[in-house]
């Protein structure tokens, strides 16, 4: 991981931890330590004052998931040829079709109260394998590496902007008067934002490299 990437992830981690600590302080001082001390979920009743703690925990979990995924991807790429991208079949991009299973959540939640299918929206990010496969074995010269760094930076900005805006909007209160709808919205937004974080770097890198090649021709 490069220095600028380390600084980026470190800054995001500090922000997530600071948000969690702030929500803990708020809960202790203004909310009778709710969700800080052990809670009996069977008798739990939501109040709007619980939102800061809930959202900060979800934000931290999303950060940890994104960081682990990024480290895994970089580890795999490190195993490729030093000066070439890893070889990948573009057909793996079809895994992105699994993302449509996320729409099953709109049926399973009213029918059985199951929100698990919403997580499948994350699989939309696997469409990025198509663009990565089209660039299999590409020689990574200085221009290519600059394009890759630019694509990653833009992708991170877009994804964290979406999560930040969603956090501000959903923390204003219950969505449609229901805490459950609010949590479902958080789950959907987080899954889609992470999917963009997987897809956009590969797509933008392909576009940058393809457009520059056309300009040279």
Beta strands, then each sheet from edge to edge (+ up, - down):
end
